[in-house]
Amino acid sequence: MKKSGLTVFFILLAVWSAVLVGVIVVFCAGSAGAFSVNPSAYYIVTVIVSFSSFAATSFFGLAVYRHNAAVRDQNNEIRHQTNAVNRRAEAFRNLQFISSNYTIIDFIDNMQIYEEGERYREKLRDTGSFDFYLLEKGTAKDDVIKNFDGYVFLTVRLPFAVVEGIKTLSRLKISQFKFEKPGNTYRFVPSDGAHASALILYNEAEHRSEAVVNLVMRKDGDFYKLGEINPFLKIKTHLEMESLLGVTVAGSIELYFTNPENIEESGANKYAINSSQFELAGMPRLAVSKEFIPD
């Protein structure tokens, strides 16, 4: 654009100079022989003067155009620089907010596994909602509803404590539970979608928070036997922890525990958690929030 603008400028300058020289020549010739000049020469002079005025106006317009183009380019550059600064500032604000408002939990004390209550099983049969359930891998939720009596419904109760970040956990999403036994691995996954939600409860008797996850397994499977002691080698869960202010941390927790020696009076198997290992799957991020629509 700059090269073409300079070309037009030099062309107009050459035309303007030629017109100016022509006017001076005609004017001098007319002055030298005023009585012998052809009357048509005056019309020629008028045309030349008009064209000279046009050339001067064009030259001025070109100068204004060049100035406006330079100002526009400068404004665009300033706007791009401002946008870049604003993006960096916004990214820095988000980073500060995330680093101050994330939550990481650790499972503690005793994990319990027992049969889910009949009231909740009937609710699942009526609603068909698997939002709080993980199904044994390879199981279809339609088959669970159709052959309801052919499945066993278990509840896993996991006490937890917030060990890092702000002290309130808003939501817990689980993408997989993996149980290992000698020579076998059992995986439980959401029925559809990437995650299932865990219920977050507060145990007033023991003054601690607990996460409750429901599992669905085939009745003829060997993952868990009701009324018996069910030992496991290791349990690993993949989850996302969302703080009260909407910062999500994704990772996995691997549990090491002591298997139960007897069955509780309630029929539950209680596993004493000795230690757990948390592995971060990615940097904390802001959760995508849906637009709030009041009732």
Sequence and secondary structure as in RCSB ss.txt:
>XXXX:A:sequence
MKKSGLTVFFILLAVWSAVLVGVIVVFCAGSAGAFSVNPSAYYIVTVIVSFSSFAATSFFGLAVYRHNAAVRDQN
NEIRHQTNAVNRRAEAFRNLQFISSNYTIIDFIDNMQIYEEGERYREKLRDTGSFDFYLLEKGTAKDDVIKNFDG
YVFLTVRLPFAVVEGIKTLSRLKISQFKFEKPGNTYRFVPSDGAHASALILYNEAEHRSEAVVNLVMRKDGDFYK
LGEINPFLKIKTHLEMESLLGVTVAGSIELYFTNPENIEESGANKYAINSSQFELAGMPRLAVSKEFIPD
>XXXX:A:secstr
 HHHHHHHHHHHHHHHHHHHHHHHHHHHHHHHTTTTS THHHHHHHHHHHHHHHHHHHHHHHHHHHHHHHHHHHH
HHHHHHHHHHHHHHHHHHHHHHHHHS EEEEE SEEEEEE  HHHHHHHHHH   TTEEEETT  HHHHHHTGGG
EEEEEEEEEEEEEEESS EEEEEEEEEEEEETTEEEEEEESSSS EE EEEEETTTTEEEEEEEEEEETT SS  
TTS    SEEEEEEEEEETTSEEEEEEEEEEEE  SS  TTS EEEEEEEEEEEE S  EE         
